[in-house]
Amino acid sequence: MKKLLVLLSAALMLAACGPFGGGRGEEPTGAQEPGETVFPVGVSTAVRGQMLDYLRLNGDVETSSAVDVFAETVGEITSIPVRIGQRVERNQVIAEVDPSRPGQRFTPSPVRAPISGTIVALPMQVGARLSQGQAVARIATTSDLQIRTHIPERYIGQVSLGERAIVSLSAYPDARFNARVTETSPVLDPQSRTMELTLRLERPDVRIRPGMFAQVRLITQEKTNTVKLPANAVVRRFGEAFVFVVVNSSHDDNGEPSVQRVERRPVTTGIQIDETVEILEGLSGGEVVVVQGQNLLDDSARVNVVTELEPLPREASVR
């Protein structure tokens, strides 16, 4: 009889632990497990767009054509009616030289501009004695400017005639000017091991002047319609590259995601330009990827999106 009572008591206790006895039933798939950590993260959306690989070079703005102006005679410079930066026309008088000598008086001889252009140098002053072979002035055609720069030996295989470049100037930091490679030197400088490049600006701009310092971004590779992400989104562990893609595992009554988890997705990366990386395989445009807090995650981790960063622009930009 005692054994029967013990068995009956045990059966009642098991029944009390069932769904009608106050115990929990099976939780829906994707719900948070007891004690499960929720990671706050920032996300961004992968986009398809353009990427530009480029070399950073420094150069100088120069005139593509300039001539030194010489007088037909020697003597004292009596007049220089022009100034540096002034526009002159062909045959305009830019100086006068008095060829008189002791006991001999001559009419001052005019010095005329051989071409139309801008005065870029006046090495002589009024009252100076002009000798044979000394230039009175230099005139340049500033409407057709070029940029001269030098490229290290290890990069010359990436450069060819017609290559596009983007130029910025310290005087106008927010402006960008397009240029093309028009000349490459057939020899390298044996001291610096660099090759000289000449670039021609595609459009004249009155703001650009000879002698300005130019920062050149020489485009060596251009890709279109490629998937790209902020470079810090890619996590590398034990030689493997991957990203964490946000997936919604369940929704509330309003259709909004109630539980968000991440999927660890292996990816193959391509070129990296500044803080932007190309994704060759493993990710599609439009997928939401963790870009902040990703280093603490693992596959199927539960996340709370606290920051949504703007996607990268589709058009590439250079710095």
C-alpha positions as CSV (number, residue, x, y, z in Angstrom):
1,M,0.0,0.0,0.0
2,K,2.8,2.4,0.8
3,K,4.4,1.7,-2.5
4,L,1.2,2.5,-4.3
5,L,0.9,5.9,-2.5
6,V,4.5,6.8,-3.4
7,L,3.9,6.0,-7.1
8,L,0.7,8.1,-7.1
9,S,2.4,11.1,-5.5
10,A,5.2,11.0,-8.0
11,A,2.7,10.9,-10.9
12,L,0.8,13.9,-9.5
13,M,4.1,15.9,-9.2
14,L,5.0,15.1,-12.8
15,A,1.5,16.3,-14.0
16,A,2.0,19.5,-12.1
17,C,5.1,20.2,-14.1
18,G,3.3,19.9,-17.4
19,P,1.7,22.7,-19.4
20,F,-1.4,22.7,-17.2
21,G,0.6,22.8,-14.1
22,G,2.1,26.3,-14.6
23,G,5.3,25.2,-16.4
24,R,6.5,26.9,-19.7
25,G,5.6,25.3,-23.0
26,E,8.1,25.2,-26.0
27,E,9.3,28.7,-26.9
28,P,8.8,29.9,-30.5
29,T,11.8,29.5,-32.8
30,G,14.2,32.5,-32.8
31,A,13.0,33.8,-29.4
32,Q,15.6,35.0,-26.9
33,E,17.0,32.2,-24.7
34,P,17.2,32.8,-21.0
35,G,20.4,34.7,-20.2
36,E,21.1,35.3,-23.9
37,T,23.3,38.4,-24.6
38,V,21.9,41.1,-26.9
39,F,24.7,43.1,-28.6
40,P,24.1,46.7,-29.6
41,V,25.4,47.3,-33.1
42,G,25.6,49.8,-35.9
43,V,24.7,48.8,-39.4
44,S,25.0,49.9,-43.0
45,T,23.7,48.7,-46.3
46,A,25.9,47.2,-49.0
47,V,25.6,49.1,-52.3
48,R,26.6,48.5,-55.9
49,G,28.6,51.3,-57.4
50,Q,31.8,52.7,-58.7
51,M,35.3,52.3,-57.2
52,L,38.5,54.1,-58.3
53,D,42.0,53.0,-57.5
54,Y,44.6,55.8,-57.7
55,L,48.1,57.0,-56.9
56,R,48.7,60.1,-54.9
57,L,51.3,62.4,-56.6
58,N,52.4,66.0,-56.2
59,G,53.1,68.3,-59.1
60,D,53.5,71.9,-60.3
61,V,51.2,73.8,-62.6
62,E,53.2,75.1,-65.6
63,T,52.4,76.8,-68.9
64,S,52.6,74.5,-71.9
65,S,54.3,77.1,-74.0
66,A,56.5,80.1,-72.8
67,V,59.0,82.2,-74.6
68,D,61.8,84.4,-73.4
69,V,61.8,87.9,-74.9
70,F,65.1,89.4,-76.0
71,A,66.0,92.9,-77.2
72,E,67.5,93.6,-80.6
73,T,70.2,95.7,-79.0
74,V,72.1,96.1,-75.7
75,G,72.0,99.1,-73.5
76,E,70.2,100.6,-70.6
77,I,66.5,99.7,-69.9
78,T,64.6,103.0,-69.7
79,S,61.1,101.7,-69.5
80,I,59.1,98.6,-68.6
81,P,55.4,99.5,-69.0
82,V,54.1,96.0,-68.1
83,R,53.9,94.0,-64.9
84,I,54.0,90.3,-64.0
85,G,50.6,88.7,-64.5
86,Q,49.5,91.3,-67.2
87,R,48.0,90.1,-70.4
88,V,49.9,91.4,-73.5
89,E,49.2,91.1,-77.2
90,R,51.6,90.2,-80.0
91,N,53.8,93.2,-81.0
92,Q,52.9,95.1,-77.9
93,V,55.8,97.2,-76.5
94,I,56.8,95.6,-73.2
95,A,60.2,97.5,-72.6
96,E,62.5,100.1,-74.1
97,V,66.3,100.0,-74.3
98,D,68.6,103.0,-74.9
99,P,71.6,101.9,-76.9
100,S,73.3,105.2,-76.5
101,R,77.0,105.3,-75.6
102,P,79.3,108.1,-74.5
103,G,79.5,110.6,-77.4
104,Q,76.7,108.8,-79.3
105,R,73.0,109.3,-78.8
106,F,70.4,106.9,-80.2
107,T,66.7,106.7,-80.1
108,P,65.4,104.2,-77.5
109,S,64.7,100.8,-79.1
110,P,61.3,99.2,-78.3
111,V,61.1,95.5,-77.2
112,R,57.9,93.9,-78.5
113,A,56.1,90.8,-77.4
114,P,56.6,88.0,-80.0
115,I,53.4,86.2,-78.9
116,S,50.1,87.0,-77.1
117,G,50.1,85.8,-73.6
118,T,50.7,86.7,-69.9
119,I,53.9,88.2,-68.5
120,V,55.2,85.5,-66.0
121,A,58.7,86.9,-65.4
122,L,60.5,90.2,-65.5
123,P,64.1,89.5,-64.6
124,M,65.4,93.1,-65.4
125,Q,64.6,96.4,-63.8
126,V,64.5,100.0,-65.2
127,G,68.0,101.4,-65.1
128,A,69.7,98.0,-65.4
129,R,72.3,97.5,-68.2
130,L,71.1,94.8,-70.6
131,S,73.8,92.6,-72.0
132,Q,73.8,90.3,-75.1
133,G,71.7,87.2,-74.5
134,Q,69.8,88.5,-71.4
135,A,66.1,88.1,-71.5
136,V,63.9,91.1,-70.8
137,A,60.8,89.1,-70.0
138,R,59.1,85.8,-70.3
139,I,55.6,85.4,-71.8
140,A,53.4,82.3,-71.4
141,T,50.1,81.2,-72.8
142,T,48.2,80.6,-69.6
143,S,45.1,79.4,-71.3
144,D,46.7,76.1,-72.0
145,L,48.2,74.8,-68.7
146,Q,49.8,71.5,-67.8
147,I,51.0,69.8,-64.7
148,R,54.4,68.2,-64.3
149,T,54.8,65.4,-61.8
150,H,57.0,62.4,-61.1
151,I,56.0,58.8,-60.5
152,P,58.1,56.2,-58.6
153,E,59.6,53.4,-60.6
154,R,57.5,50.6,-59.1
155,Y,54.3,52.2,-60.4
156,I,55.3,53.0,-64.0
157,G,53.6,49.8,-65.3
158,Q,50.3,51.1,-64.1
159,V,50.5,54.3,-66.2
160,S,49.7,54.9,-69.8
161,L,49.0,57.9,-72.1
162,G,45.4,59.1,-71.8
163,E,45.1,58.0,-68.1
164,R,42.6,60.1,-66.2
165,A,43.6,62.2,-63.2
166,I,41.8,64.3,-60.6
167,V,43.7,67.5,-59.5
168,S,43.2,69.6,-56.4
169,L,44.8,72.8,-55.5
170,S,45.6,74.2,-52.0
171,A,44.1,77.5,-53.0
172,Y,40.7,75.8,-53.8
173,P,40.5,72.8,-51.5
174,D,36.9,72.0,-52.4
175,A,37.4,72.1,-56.2
176,R,38.4,69.2,-58.4
177,F,39.9,69.5,-61.9
178,N,40.1,66.8,-64.5
179,A,43.3,66.1,-66.4
180,R,44.8,63.5,-68.7
181,V,48.3,62.1,-69.1
182,T,49.7,63.5,-72.3
183,E,53.5,62.7,-72.0
184,T,55.6,60.2,-70.3
185,S,59.4,60.5,-70.1
186,P,61.3,57.7,-72.0
187,V,63.9,57.6,-69.2
188,L,64.0,57.6,-65.4
189,D,65.8,60.0,-63.2
190,P,68.8,58.0,-62.0
191,Q,68.9,59.9,-58.7
192,S,65.2,59.7,-57.6
193,R,64.3,56.6,-59.7
194,T,61.1,58.4,-60.9
195,M,59.6,59.0,-64.3
196,E,58.4,62.4,-65.3
197,L,54.7,62.7,-66.3
198,T,53.0,65.6,-68.0
199,L,49.2,66.1,-67.6
200,R,47.0,68.5,-69.5
201,L,43.9,70.0,-67.9
202,E,40.8,69.1,-69.8
203,R,39.2,72.5,-69.3
204,P,40.8,75.9,-68.9
205,D,40.0,77.6,-65.6
206,V,40.9,81.2,-64.8
207,R,41.5,80.3,-61.2
208,I,44.5,78.1,-62.1
209,R,47.8,79.8,-62.4
210,P,51.3,78.8,-63.3
211,G,53.5,78.0,-60.3
212,M,50.6,76.6,-58.2
213,F,51.2,73.4,-56.2
214,A,49.0,70.5,-57.4
215,Q,47.9,67.3,-55.7
216,V,47.3,64.7,-58.3
217,R,45.2,61.6,-58.0
218,L,46.1,59.4,-60.9
219,I,43.4,56.9,-61.7
220,T,45.0,53.4,-62.3
221,Q,41.8,51.3,-62.0
222,E,38.1,51.9,-62.3
223,K,35.3,49.5,-61.4
224,T,31.6,49.9,-62.0
225,N,28.6,48.1,-60.5
226,T,30.7,46.4,-57.9
227,V,29.5,45.6,-54.3
228,K,31.2,47.8,-51.7
229,L,31.2,48.3,-48.0
230,P,33.0,50.3,-45.3
231,A,36.3,48.4,-44.9
232,N,35.9,48.0,-41.1
233,A,32.8,45.8,-41.7
234,V,35.1,42.9,-42.8
235,V,36.3,40.8,-39.8
236,R,39.4,38.7,-40.3
237,R,40.0,35.7,-38.0
238,F,42.5,32.9,-38.6
239,G,43.0,33.9,-42.2
240,E,39.3,34.0,-43.0
241,A,37.4,37.1,-44.0
242,F,33.7,37.4,-43.2
243,V,30.9,39.9,-42.4
244,F,27.9,39.7,-40.2
245,V,24.6,40.1,-42.1
246,V,21.5,41.1,-40.1
247,V,18.6,38.7,-40.5
248,N,15.2,39.0,-38.8
249,S,14.1,35.7,-37.2
250,S,10.7,36.6,-35.9
251,H,8.1,39.5,-36.1
252,D,5.6,41.0,-33.8
253,D,1.9,41.6,-34.4
254,N,2.6,44.7,-36.4
255,G,5.0,42.9,-38.7
256,E,8.0,44.6,-37.3
257,P,11.1,42.5,-36.4
258,S,11.0,41.5,-32.8
259,V,14.2,39.5,-32.8
260,Q,17.2,40.3,-34.9
261,R,20.1,38.0,-35.4
262,V,23.2,38.0,-37.5
263,E,24.6,35.5,-40.0
264,R,28.3,35.0,-40.3
265,R,29.0,35.2,-44.0
266,P,32.4,34.4,-45.5
267,V,33.3,36.9,-48.3
268,T,36.0,37.4,-50.9
269,T,37.4,40.9,-51.0
270,G,38.8,42.8,-53.9
271,I,40.6,46.2,-53.9
272,Q,40.5,48.5,-50.9
273,I,40.5,52.3,-51.5
274,D,40.9,54.3,-48.3
275,E,38.1,53.1,-46.0
276,T,36.1,51.3,-48.8
277,V,36.5,47.7,-49.7
278,E,35.2,45.8,-52.7
279,I,33.3,42.5,-52.1
280,L,33.7,40.0,-54.9
281,E,31.8,37.1,-53.5
282,G,29.5,36.3,-50.6
283,L,27.4,39.5,-50.4
284,S,24.8,41.3,-52.5
285,G,23.9,44.9,-52.8
286,G,21.0,45.8,-50.4
287,E,22.0,43.5,-47.6
288,V,22.4,45.0,-44.2
289,V,25.8,44.5,-42.6
290,V,27.1,45.2,-39.1
291,V,29.8,47.9,-39.2
292,Q,30.0,48.8,-35.5
293,G,30.3,46.2,-32.7
294,Q,31.0,43.3,-35.2
295,N,34.2,42.1,-33.4
296,L,32.1,40.8,-30.5
297,L,29.7,38.8,-32.6
298,D,29.5,35.2,-33.7
299,D,27.1,33.4,-36.0
300,S,23.4,33.6,-34.9
301,A,24.2,36.2,-32.2
302,R,21.2,38.4,-31.1
303,V,21.6,42.1,-31.9
304,N,19.9,45.4,-31.2
305,V,20.5,47.9,-34.0
306,V,21.1,51.2,-32.3
307,T,22.8,53.1,-35.2
308,E,22.0,53.0,-39.0
309,L,24.8,54.6,-41.0
310,E,24.2,56.1,-44.4
311,P,25.2,53.7,-47.3
312,L,28.3,54.6,-49.2
313,P,27.7,56.8,-52.3
314,R,27.3,54.9,-55.5
315,E,29.7,57.3,-57.3
316,A,33.3,57.0,-56.2
317,S,35.2,60.0,-54.8
318,V,38.9,60.6,-54.2
319,R,40.5,62.4,-51.3
